[in-house]
Amino acid sequence: MRPGWLVALAFWPTVSQANPADYRFEAVAPIVERGVGVPLKVRIWSRTANAAIAGAEIRDAYVDRSPEGQAGGGLPAFFTPSLEYGVYNFRADLPTDGTWALKFTARLFGEAQPLPASVVFKVVGRLAVAKPPSRRP
């Protein structure tokens, strides 16, 4: 009997366990304007490869005020397609100012279990717009 099958078995690709510490979920623009259907952009980074992760399956997205201690009463968030590599777009109603958390589960390629994610956004009434310099005649 040849021991070659033992070597082949040792190098057989396996599905790894999802470790939340291996991935970072971050807001592309952490400050957004209050309103209806506010666009929220999230980037998923692999800490081990130091690269953006594309092709994640997103489920159960919602926003709530848990960063301010108001757990419960979340509002739904909707996933929308993105053309940017590793960036995931959402739309949600953010009716009041304050700190909101976008929560969802992400199933990443090659991981056996989905990862819970929470990304914090600061919601303001109006975003400050830089005024163009005025010219005197």
N, C-alpha and C positions, 0 to 999 in steps of 0.2 A: 504494500500500500504506500502511495506517495504522500509525503507531507506537504505537497504543493497546494492542496485544497485548504490547509490551515493558513497558509500565507494569503491566499485569495480571500478567505473569510476575515482575516485581520484587516484587510484594506477595503472591505465591502462598505459602501457608503451607508451611513446611518442617519436617522433623523435625530437632531439634537433637541434637548429640552430648552424651552424658551426661558431665558434669564432676563428679567427686566433691567438688570444692571448693564447688560450688553447694548442697550438701545437708549437713545435720547429722543424725546418728542419735544420739539420747540416751535414756538410761534414765529412765523416769518415777520409779521408786524404785530408786536404785542399790544399796541394801543390802537383801538378802533373807535369809530363813531357810533353813538347810540342810534337805533333805528330798527326797521323791519327788513328782514332778509340781508343782514349784515354779512359781508364776505369775511370768512376766517380762513387763514392759510396756515397749515402745519407741515413741518418738515420732519422726517424720520431719519435719524443718523445711527449708523452702526458704530459703536465705540471701538470695537475690535478692528474693523477695517477702515475706520475714519472716512466713511463715504455715505452718501445719501442712499436710502433704500427705496426702490420703486416696486410697484406691483403688489402692495399690501392689500388685503381684503379688509375693508372697514365695516364694522357693524355697531349697532346700538349707540348711536351718537346722540348726545343731548348736552345742554348747557344748564348750569345751575350756579347759585351764589355761595357754594360751599367754602370758598376761600375767606368769605366774610362771616362764616359761622351760621349761615342760613341753609342748612342741608334740607333736601327735599324740595318738592315743587319745581322740578326741572322742566325746561322747555325743549322740544325736539330740535335737533340740528340735522340738516340734510347734506349728504355728500354730493358734491358736484365734480365732474371730470376736470382734470388739469392737464395742461400741455407742458408744464415744468417738471423736470425729472426729480423725483423724490419729494414733490410738494403735493399735498392733499388739500383740496378746497372743500369748505363747508359753508353753509348759509344757515343763519339762525336769527331769531328775533331777540334783540337785546333791548328791552323797553326802559331800563333805568341805568343810571351811571353807577359805577363801582367796579368791583373785581368779580369777574365771571370765570368759571372753569368749563372748558369743553372736554367732555369725557366720552371715550369710545373704546372699543376693543379692536385690536389690529391683529390679523393673522398674517404673519410674515412668511415668505417663501423659505422652506427648509426648516421651519420650526414646528414642533408637534403641537404646542399649545398656543392659543391666542394670548396676546399681551394686553392688559388693561392700560389705558393711557389717560392722562389728565394734563391739559395745557391751559395755562392761566392767561387771560386777556384783561386789560384794563379798558373799561368803556367810559368814554367822555361824551359830553353833550355836543361839542363841536371841536373838530381838529383845528389846530392853529395853522393857518395858511400864511406862508411868507409873502409879504407885500413886495411887489416889484419896486425898485428904487424910483423915486419921483425925480423928474428932471425939471429944472427951472429954466424957463425960456430966457 
